[in-house]
Amino acid sequence: MILVSPLIDLKSKASQKLQQIGLPTVAHEDWKYVADQDFEVIKSVSHAVQDYKPCSLILETEYVVVLGKSGIDQGRSRLPKNGVTVEFGDSEVNQNALSGLTQSDDGMVLKAISEMTGVLRILVNPQISLDQPIHIAFDESFLNEQWIQPVVIIELGEKATASVVVHPIMVAGGVVNGLVVVSVADHAQGEIVALNLEGRSAQFVSMSYRATLAESSQFQFLQASHHAGKVRSDVQVTFTAPHANSVLRAVLVLDDQDAVHLRTHMTHLVGECFGRQLVKSILNGQSVSEFHGGVYVAKGADLTDSSQSNENLLLSDQARAISRPQLQIHADDVKAAHGANVGQLDDRHIFYLMSRGIPRAQAEQFLLQSFILEALDSISMPGVKSALKKRLMISGEIGE
């Protein structure tokens, strides 16, 4: 595919900025707890993609966009026909959506833009409400690639409603470095479910999500990680007009040497907006979870209501939970809070269930399931919600 000027200009600007700041290192505050060996993988990918597995959570009744290196696989995609545009390539619209990110301080974002071959764009027209989610999946054309760097733009028009599921790139080898940019117009409602399932075969996965909310819009985000491998997700939401609402949730069920680093940040440029961040982790083996949450309330953004909560259950003495919630408040009339908890299953709760005739293993399983249900129940897509509940609540796996 021959690129024309808009993408070439973006790639050039991002490349110049990347040369100035370089890829992330442990010296970067947002990356300080990523393991040294993972930085080595990012700096010098040892081997390319050698295997491919399709994702099993896509239902036949739902829309799916199958993306390859050179564009959309029309034969395997099932696209909405009315009121939705799905395209891959280059346009002035893509340039406008990505131009501000060419000066990002995140080297992974810059690398994704500087080396992109095209942009997947999903446009939901004003007042269009999709009754099924759109799944974004990836095909086997990425075999033999060392870096897999999808760039996706999702735009919801005024009063539009849509849900998108971003599936993992289930590969052996390679580094996944994706960028998803979301724009939610006035009174529109958007939802993203990001999956990190069976990702241990990839060397490292870095996903960046950027959402901009207009007046009275709503945006929900859920990350579900299970057998995730090495993952870093960076989710940033910017409120640009009043009465917008955003809830960011994550469910991390980790074991062995899984390591998931989640950075979330809400920027309240105007007041009278609502934001929530809720991250729940269940950690076993030598797994590690990191929550680095942030809330920024600008001067004059009064009547903002924004909070963060991070809750962690440790099932192993060697598991680690790192929690770093932060608030920066520059307005007077604001409701803001943050909290973090790290603990184990409560023996009193286990005893209570056992006293009702429930075996200990089953009692522990019930408690673990109830711990993560709060986040999963927020998903508006029945098929995705049901599939994730089954995946994350397999008896004998969460609580072993």
C-alpha positions in Angstrom: 0.0 0.0 0.0 1.4 3.4 -1.0 0.9 6.0 1.6 -0.1 9.5 0.6 0.8 12.7 2.4 -1.5 12.8 5.5 -0.1 9.6 7.0 3.4 10.3 5.9 3.4 13.7 7.7 2.1 12.1 10.9 4.7 9.3 10.7 7.5 11.8 10.2 6.5 14.0 13.1 6.1 11.0 15.4 9.4 9.6 14.3 11.2 12.9 15.0 9.7 13.1 18.5 10.6 9.4 19.1 14.2 10.1 18.2 14.2 12.9 20.9 12.8 10.9 23.8 13.4 7.3 22.8 11.5 4.2 24.0 10.5 4.0 27.6 13.0 3.0 30.3 12.7 2.2 34.0 13.6 5.9 34.6 10.1 6.9 33.3 7.7 7.3 36.1 4.9 5.5 34.3 7.2 2.5 33.6 9.2 2.2 36.8 7.8 -1.1 37.9 8.1 -2.9 34.5 10.7 -5.7 34.8 14.2 -5.2 33.3 13.8 -8.2 31.0 10.7 -6.7 29.5 12.5 -3.6 28.6 15.1 -5.7 26.9 12.4 -7.3 24.8 11.1 -3.9 23.8 14.5 -2.7 22.8 15.5 -5.8 20.8 12.7 -8.2 19.9 14.3 -11.7 20.0 12.0 -13.5 17.6 9.1 -12.8 15.3 5.5 -14.1 15.4 5.6 -17.8 14.7 2.1 -19.0 15.5 -1.5 -17.7 15.4 -4.7 -18.6 17.2 -8.2 -17.2 16.5 -10.0 -15.8 19.4 -12.8 -18.0 20.8 -15.0 -15.3 22.4 -16.6 -13.9 19.1 -20.2 -14.9 18.7 -21.6 -15.7 15.3 -24.5 -13.2 15.9 -22.2 -10.2 16.4 -20.2 -7.9 14.1 -16.5 -8.5 13.6 -13.7 -6.6 11.8 -10.8 -8.9 11.0 -7.8 -6.8 10.4 -4.6 -7.8 8.7 -1.3 -6.0 7.8 -2.7 -4.6 4.6 -6.3 -4.0 5.5 -9.7 -5.5 6.4 -10.2 -9.2 5.6 -13.6 -8.8 3.9 -14.1 -12.5 3.6 -14.1 -13.1 7.4 -15.5 -9.8 8.6 -19.1 -9.2 9.3 -19.7 -5.5 9.1 -22.7 -3.3 10.1 -24.4 -2.1 6.9 -26.4 0.9 7.9 -25.1 4.1 9.6 -21.6 2.7 10.2 -18.4 3.2 8.2 -15.6 0.8 8.6 -12.5 1.5 6.5 -8.7 1.0 6.5 -6.3 3.4 5.0 -5.5 7.1 5.0 -7.6 10.2 5.2 -7.7 13.8 6.5 -10.0 12.6 9.3 -7.3 10.2 10.5 -4.7 12.9 10.4 -6.9 15.2 12.6 -7.6 12.4 15.1 -3.9 11.5 15.5 -2.1 14.8 15.0 -2.0 15.7 18.7 -0.5 12.4 19.6 2.6 13.0 17.4 4.0 15.1 20.3 3.2 12.5 23.0 5.6 11.8 25.8 5.0 8.1 25.5 7.5 6.4 23.2 5.3 3.4 22.5 2.5 5.7 21.2 5.0 7.5 19.0 6.4 4.2 17.7 2.9 2.9 16.8 2.2 6.1 14.8 5.6 6.4 13.2 5.5 2.8 11.8 1.8 2.4 11.0 0.9 1.2 7.5 -2.7 2.5 7.7 -5.5 3.2 10.2 -8.6 1.2 11.0 -11.4 3.7 11.3 -14.9 2.9 12.7 -17.4 5.8 12.3 -20.9 5.4 13.9 -23.1 8.1 12.4 -25.3 10.4 14.6 -28.3 8.9 16.3 -27.3 5.3 15.2 -27.6 2.8 17.9 -25.9 -0.6 17.3 -27.7 -3.6 18.9 -24.6 -5.8 18.7 -21.0 -5.1 19.6 -18.2 -4.7 17.1 -15.3 -7.1 17.6 -11.9 -6.1 16.4 -9.8 -9.2 15.8 -6.5 -9.8 13.9 -5.6 -12.4 11.3 -2.5 -14.5 10.6 -1.0 -12.0 8.2 1.1 -10.8 11.1 3.2 -14.0 11.1 6.9 -13.4 10.9 6.5 -9.8 12.1 8.5 -8.7 15.1 6.3 -5.7 15.9 2.5 -5.8 15.6 1.2 -2.2 15.8 -2.5 -1.7 15.0 -3.8 1.9 15.1 -7.6 2.2 15.5 -9.8 5.3 15.5 -13.4 5.0 16.8 -15.7 7.9 16.3 -19.3 8.1 17.7 -21.5 10.8 16.3 -24.0 12.8 18.3 -26.5 10.6 20.2 -24.9 7.4 18.7 -24.5 4.3 20.8 -21.9 1.5 20.2 -19.8 -1.1 22.0 -16.4 -2.4 20.8 -14.5 -5.4 21.9 -10.7 -5.3 21.3 -9.5 -8.9 21.1 -6.0 -10.0 21.9 -3.5 -10.8 19.2 -2.9 -14.4 20.1 0.5 -15.1 18.7 3.8 -16.7 19.7 6.6 -14.2 19.7 6.7 -10.6 18.8 5.7 -7.4 20.6 2.2 -6.0 20.3 2.0 -2.2 20.5 -1.5 -0.9 19.7 -3.1 2.5 19.8 -6.9 3.0 20.0 -8.3 6.6 19.8 -11.9 7.2 20.7 -14.0 10.3 20.2 -17.5 10.5 21.8 -19.7 13.3 20.6 -22.5 15.1 22.4 -25.0 12.8 24.1 -23.3 9.7 22.6 -22.5 6.5 24.5 -19.5 4.4 23.9 -18.1 1.2 25.5 -14.8 -0.6 25.0 -14.0 -4.1 26.4 -10.2 -4.8 26.1 -9.2 -8.5 26.4 -5.9 -9.9 27.5 -6.5 -13.6 27.4 -3.9 -16.3 26.8 -1.3 -13.7 26.0 1.6 -15.5 27.5 3.0 -16.5 24.1 3.6 -12.9 23.0 6.8 -11.4 24.4 5.2 -8.1 25.5 1.8 -6.4 24.9 1.5 -2.6 25.2 -1.9 -1.1 24.5 -2.7 2.7 24.6 -6.3 4.0 24.7 -7.1 7.7 24.4 -10.8 8.9 24.7 -12.2 12.4 24.4 -15.7 13.1 25.7 -18.0 15.9 24.6 -21.1 17.3 26.4 -23.4 14.8 28.1 -21.5 11.9 26.6 -20.8 8.5 28.3 -17.8 6.2 28.0 -17.2 2.9 29.7 -14.0 0.9 29.6 -13.3 -2.6 30.9 -10.0 -4.5 30.7 -10.2 -8.2 31.4 -6.9 -10.0 31.9 -6.4 -13.8 32.4 -3.3 -15.8 31.7 -2.2 -12.4 30.3 1.6 -12.7 30.2 3.4 -9.4 30.1 1.0 -6.5 29.6 1.0 -2.8 29.9 -2.2 -0.8 29.3 -2.5 3.0 29.3 -6.0 4.4 29.4 -6.6 8.1 29.3 -9.9 10.0 29.3 -10.3 13.7 28.7 -13.5 15.6 29.6 -13.9 18.6 27.3 -17.5 19.6 28.0 -19.8 19.4 31.1 -22.1 16.6 32.1 -19.9 13.8 30.6 -19.6 10.5 32.4 -16.9 7.9 32.3 -16.3 4.7 34.2 -13.0 2.7 33.9 -12.9 -0.8 35.3 -10.4 -3.7 35.2 -10.5 -7.3 36.3 -7.1 -9.0 36.5 -7.0 -12.7 37.3 -3.3 -13.5 37.2 -1.1 -16.5 38.0 2.4 -17.9 37.4 4.6 -15.0 36.2 1.9 -12.9 34.7 2.6 -9.1 35.0 -0.1 -6.5 34.2 0.7 -2.8 34.5 -2.4 -0.6 34.2 -2.2 3.1 34.0 -5.4 5.1 34.0 -5.8 8.8 33.9 -8.8 11.1 33.8 -8.3 14.8 32.9 -11.2 17.1 33.9 -10.7 20.2 31.8 -14.3 21.4 32.7 -16.6 20.9 35.6 -19.8 19.0 36.2 -18.4 15.7 35.0 -18.4 12.3 36.7 -15.5 9.8 36.7 -14.9 6.5 38.3 -11.9 4.1 38.2 -12.3 0.6 39.7 -9.5 -2.1 39.4 -9.8 -5.5 41.0 -7.0 -8.1 41.0 -6.7 -11.7 42.0 -3.0 -12.7 42.2 -1.6 -16.2 42.5 1.9 -17.7 41.9 4.6 -15.0 41.3 2.2 -12.7 39.4 2.4 -8.9 39.6 -0.3 -6.3 39.1 0.3 -2.5 39.1 -2.4 0.1 39.2 -1.1 3.6 38.5 -4.2 5.8 38.5 -4.6 9.5 38.1 -7.2 12.2 38.3 -6.4 15.8 37.2 -9.0 18.5 37.8 -8.1 21.8 36.1 -8.7 25.2 37.6 -12.3 26.2 37.3 -13.5 22.7 36.8 -15.9 22.9 39.7 -18.5 20.3 40.6 -16.3 17.5 39.3 -16.9 14.1 40.9 -14.1 11.7 40.3 -12.6 8.8 42.3 -10.4 5.8 42.2 -10.5 2.4 43.9 -8.0 -0.5 43.7 -8.7 -3.8 45.5 -6.4 -6.7 45.4 -6.6 -10.3 46.7 -3.3 -12.2 47.2 -3.5 -16.0 47.0 0.3 -16.5 47.2 3.1 -15.2 49.4 5.1 -14.5 46.2 2.4 -12.5 44.4 2.7 -8.6 44.4 0.2 -5.9 44.1 1.4 -2.3 43.5 -1.1 0.5 43.9 -0.4 4.1 43.1 -3.6 6.2 43.0 -2.9 10.0 42.6 -5.0 13.2 42.6 -4.2 16.6 41.3 -6.9 19.1 42.2 -6.8 22.7 41.1 -10.4 23.6 41.6 -12.3 24.4 44.9 -15.7 22.8 44.7 -14.7 19.2 43.9 -15.6 15.7 45.1 -12.6 13.5 44.7 -11.3 10.4 46.5 -8.9 7.5 46.1 -8.3 4.2 47.9 -6.4 1.0 47.8 -6.7 -2.4 49.6 -4.4 -5.4 49.5 -5.3 -8.5 51.4 -6.3 -12.1 51.5 -9.6 -14.0 51.7 -11.3 -13.4 55.0 -11.3 -16.5 57.2 -14.5 -15.4 58.8 -16.3 -15.4 55.5 -14.9 -18.8 54.6 -16.0 -20.2 58.1 -19.5 -18.8 57.6 -19.9 -20.6 54.3 -18.4 -23.8 55.6 -20.8 -23.7 58.6 -23.6 -23.9 56.0 -22.2 -27.1 54.6 -20.2 -25.7 51.7 -16.7 -27.3 51.3 -13.8 -25.0 51.8 -12.6 -25.0 48.2 -16.0 -24.1 47.0 -16.4 -21.4 49.6 -13.2 -19.8 48.5 -14.4 -20.0 44.9 -17.7 -18.3 45.8 -15.8 -15.4 47.5 -13.4 -14.9 44.6 -16.3 -14.8 42.1 -18.2 -12.3 44.2 -15.1 -10.2 44.4 -14.9 -9.6 40.6 -18.6 -9.7 39.8 -19.1 -6.0 40.5 -16.8 -5.1 37.6 -18.1 -7.7 35.1 -21.8 -6.9 35.7 -21.2 -3.4 34.2 -20.7 -4.9 30.7 -23.7 -4.0 28.6 -23.1 -6.8 26.0 -24.8 -10.0 27.3 -22.8 -12.4 25.1 -19.5 -10.9 26.1 -20.5 -10.7 29.7 -21.5 -14.3 29.8 -18.4 -15.5 28.0 -16.1 -13.6 30.3 -17.8 -14.8 33.5 -17.3 -18.4 32.3 -13.7 -17.7 31.4 -12.8 -16.0 34.7 -14.8 -18.2 37.0 -13.7 -21.7 36.0 -13.9 -23.9 39.1 -10.5 -24.9 40.4 -8.6 -22.3 38.4 -9.0 -18.9 40.1 -8.5 -20.2 43.6 -5.8 -22.8 43.1 
